[in-house]
């Protein structure tokens, strides 16, 4: 599933991201015409989700061990359908699976890089037009991740 962000006045919620990343993301989002707010604590994030109904939630997946993944999973268990982007420390098959199982729509590798975030955000803000055979390239990233997971599975003898 690819998040589609289309409201140029929408707020983006940054949860437990480090100060430098938060500052740069806020500047990047402002340049793109979006608002941003941040939450330093998970309880504060929960309140802000209810109050502001952000268009996207960006969660630092590495906070306090599994807390970022757990928070994402908790939001999905509560029926929250807002798009969620996780920031992760390393790109391993296990990390990819953990992000998908937690319910994230996608993930980006840390450290925060403006060009990567803005590219991801631009793509989700302006999804590709309908293609022949109803194949949507936006799902290709997810398909590649799933294929990579299966590529590392050893067949049973």
Beta strands, then each sheet from edge to edge (+ up, - down):
strand 1: 11-15
strand 2: 35-39
strand 3: 56-60
strand 4: 83-88
strand 5: 106-109
sheet 1: 2+ 1+ 3+ 4+ 5+
end
